[in-house]
C-alpha cells in the first residue's frame, strides 16, 4: 500500500486548521497541525510533508518569512492561505516561492482540488527521479525534463517549484516564439486560474535568478508583448 501524502497545516486559528485537516483526512491525506511559524520550521524536517498549507498572519514569524526560510533548502510545494486578497500580497507570496495562493474564506472542495492539483504537478519528481527520457528539451549547458521535473544547468541540478519549471519548459520547447503574459497564464496556470499577469513576471524573475543568460540562449523580454526563449545562431 502506498504511503499517504503528508500535509503540514500552519494556521493560528485552531478551528480553521482542524476544519482543513478534516477535509484532507477524508481525502486520505495524513496531516499535522501547527499554530505558529517557529513551530512550522521546527517540525518541517522531521515530518517531511509533501505540501505545506501556510497561513500568512501568524504570531511571531509570519507566513512570508516561513516561506522564505523553507525555500532556502526545499522545493516542497507551498500553498498560502490568507484573508488578504490584494494583488500585492499575492505577488509577494508567489515571489517568495509559493506555488498557489488561496483567499479566505474558501470552499472546501476548492481547497482540496488545489492541493491535489499542486501535488500532481510535483509528484513526477518523486515517482521518477532518474528517468532520463520523455518530454525534455536540451540546449548547451541546459536540460529541462518535464517527465521527472528536473533541470540541469551547467551540469548541476537546479531546484525549482513546478510552475517555474513548467514555464521554463514551455518557453524553451518553442524557441524564439513570443508569448504574451495572458497566453502563458492560460498554458501554465490554466483557463480557470484567477490571477494577475504579474504572476508571470514574478516567475520569470525567479527563473532568471537561477538560470543566467547563455551565449547560445536567453530568457528574453519582448517589451510591450511578453517573453520568449531566444536561441542565437552563430
C-alpha positions in Angstrom: 0.0 0.0 0.0 1.4 3.4 -1.0 2.2 5.8 1.9 -0.2 8.6 2.5 0.9 12.0 1.3 1.5 14.4 4.2 0.2 17.9 4.5 1.6 20.3 7.1 -1.1 22.8 8.1 0.2 26.1 9.6 -2.6 28.3 10.9 -3.0 30.0 14.3 -6.8 29.7 14.0 -7.3 26.3 15.6 -10.9 25.9 14.3 -9.9 26.6 10.7 -6.8 24.4 11.0 -8.9 21.5 12.3 -11.5 22.0 9.6 -8.9 21.9 6.9 -7.4 18.8 8.5 -10.9 17.1 8.4 -11.3 17.9 4.7 -7.9 16.4 3.9 -8.3 13.3 6.1 -11.5 12.5 4.3 -9.4 12.5 1.1 -6.9 10.1 2.7 -4.1 12.5 3.3 -2.0 12.5 6.5 -2.0 15.9 8.3 -0.1 17.7 11.0 -1.3 21.0 12.5 1.0 23.7 14.0 -0.1 27.1 15.1 2.9 29.4 14.6 5.8 29.9 12.2 8.5 28.9 14.6 6.9 25.5 15.2 6.4 25.0 11.5 10.1 25.5 10.8 10.9 23.2 13.7 8.8 20.2 12.6 9.3 20.6 8.8 12.5 18.5 8.6 11.1 15.7 10.8 7.6 15.5 9.4 8.8 15.8 5.8 5.5 17.0 4.3 4.6 16.6 0.7 2.9 20.0 0.8 2.6 22.9 3.2 -0.6 24.9 3.7 0.7 28.2 5.1 -1.4 31.0 6.7 0.2 34.4 6.3 -0.9 36.1 9.5 0.9 34.1 12.2 2.1 35.1 15.6 5.9 35.7 15.8 7.3 34.6 12.5 4.8 35.4 9.8 3.9 33.2 6.8 6.1 35.2 4.4 9.2 34.6 6.5 8.3 30.9 6.9 8.0 30.6 3.2 11.3 32.4 2.7 13.1 30.1 5.2 11.6 26.9 3.7 12.6 27.9 0.1 16.2 28.2 1.1 16.6 24.4 1.4 13.4 22.9 0.0 11.2 22.9 -3.2 8.3 21.2 -1.4 5.0 22.9 -2.7 3.6 25.7 -0.6 0.0 27.0 -0.8 -0.5 30.2 1.1 -3.8 30.9 2.9 -4.8 34.5 3.6 -7.8 36.8 4.2 -5.7 39.5 2.3 -6.8 39.4 -1.3 -4.8 42.4 -2.7 -2.7 41.7 -5.8 0.4 42.9 -3.9 0.0 40.2 -1.3 -0.5 37.5 -3.9 2.5 38.6 -6.0 4.7 38.9 -2.9 3.7 35.4 -1.8 4.5 33.9 -5.3 7.7 35.9 -5.5 8.9 34.3 -2.2 8.3 30.8 -3.7 4.6 29.9 -3.0 3.0 27.6 -5.6 -0.5 28.9 -5.1 -2.5 31.4 -3.1 -6.0 30.8 -1.6 -8.1 33.6 -0.2 -10.1 33.0 3.0 -12.9 32.2 3.3 -12.6 29.3 0.8 -14.7 26.5 -0.3 -13.6 23.1 1.0 -13.9 21.5 -2.4 -11.7 24.2 -4.0 -9.1 23.8 -1.3 -8.9 20.0 -1.8 -8.8 20.4 -5.6 -6.0 22.9 -5.4 -4.0 20.7 -3.1 -4.4 17.8 -5.4 -3.5 19.9 -8.5 -0.3 21.2 -6.9 0.7 17.7 -5.8 0.0 16.3 -9.3 2.5 18.8 -10.7 5.1 17.9 -8.1 4.6 14.2 -7.9 6.5 13.1 -11.0 9.7 14.3 -9.4 9.1 11.9 -6.5 8.0 9.0 -8.6 10.6 9.2 -11.4 13.7 10.9 -10.1 16.1 9.2 -12.5 14.1 9.0 -15.7 16.3 10.4 -18.5 13.8 10.2 -21.3 10.4 11.6 -22.1 9.4 15.2 -22.6 12.6 17.2 -22.4 14.4 20.0 -24.2 18.2 20.4 -24.3 20.4 23.3 -25.1 24.1 24.0 -24.4 24.5 23.8 -20.6 20.7 23.4 -20.1 18.4 20.4 -19.9 14.8 20.7 -18.9 13.0 17.4 -18.3 9.2 17.5 -17.8 9.0 13.8 -17.3 10.9 13.9 -14.0 10.6 17.6 -13.3 14.3 18.2 -13.3 16.6 20.9 -14.6 20.3 20.6 -15.2 22.2 23.9 -15.6 25.9 23.7 -16.4 26.0 20.1 -15.2 24.3 20.8 -11.8 20.6 20.2 -10.8 18.6 23.3 -10.1 15.8 23.2 -7.6 12.6 25.0 -8.7 8.9 24.7 -7.9 6.7 23.0 -10.5 5.3 26.2 -12.0 8.7 27.7 -12.6 9.9 24.5 -14.3 6.7 24.2 -16.5 7.1 27.9 -17.6 10.7 27.4 -18.5 10.0 24.2 -20.4 7.0 25.7 -22.3 9.2 28.6 -23.5 12.2 26.5 -24.3 10.1 24.0 -26.2 9.1 26.8 -28.6 12.4 28.6 -29.2 12.2 32.2 -30.5 8.4 32.2 -30.3 6.9 35.2 -28.5 4.1 34.5 -25.9 2.0 37.2 -24.2 1.6 37.1 -20.5 -2.1 36.1 -21.0 -1.0 33.2 -23.2 1.5 32.0 -20.6 -1.1 32.2 -17.8 -3.6 30.1 -19.9 -1.0 27.5 -20.8 0.8 27.1 -17.4 -1.9 28.1 -14.9 -5.0 27.1 -16.8 -8.0 29.0 -18.0 -9.7 28.6 -14.6 -6.8 30.5 -12.9 -8.0 33.8 -11.4 -4.8 35.8 -11.1 -2.8 38.8 -12.3 -0.5 38.7 -15.3 2.3 39.9 -12.9 2.3 36.3 -11.7 4.2 35.6 -15.0 6.7 38.4 -14.4 7.4 37.1 -10.9 8.1 33.6 -12.1 10.3 34.9 -15.0 12.3 37.0 -12.4 12.9 33.9 -10.3 13.9 31.8 -13.3 16.5 34.5 -14.3 17.9 34.4 -10.8 18.6 30.6 -11.1 19.3 30.3 -14.9 21.6 33.0 -16.2 21.6 34.0 -19.9 23.9 31.9 -22.0 25.9 32.9 -25.1 23.6 30.5 -27.1 20.2 31.2 -25.5 18.4 33.5 -23.0 15.1 34.2 -21.4 14.2 37.4 -23.3 11.6 40.1 -22.7 9.7 41.4 -25.7 8.7 44.8 -24.4 5.0 45.5 -24.6 4.2 41.9 -25.5 5.7 39.2 -23.3 8.5 36.7 -23.3 10.4 34.2 -25.4 13.2 31.7 -25.1 15.7 33.2 -27.5 18.1 30.9 -29.3 21.0 32.6 -31.0 22.8 31.1 -34.1 26.4 31.9 -34.8 
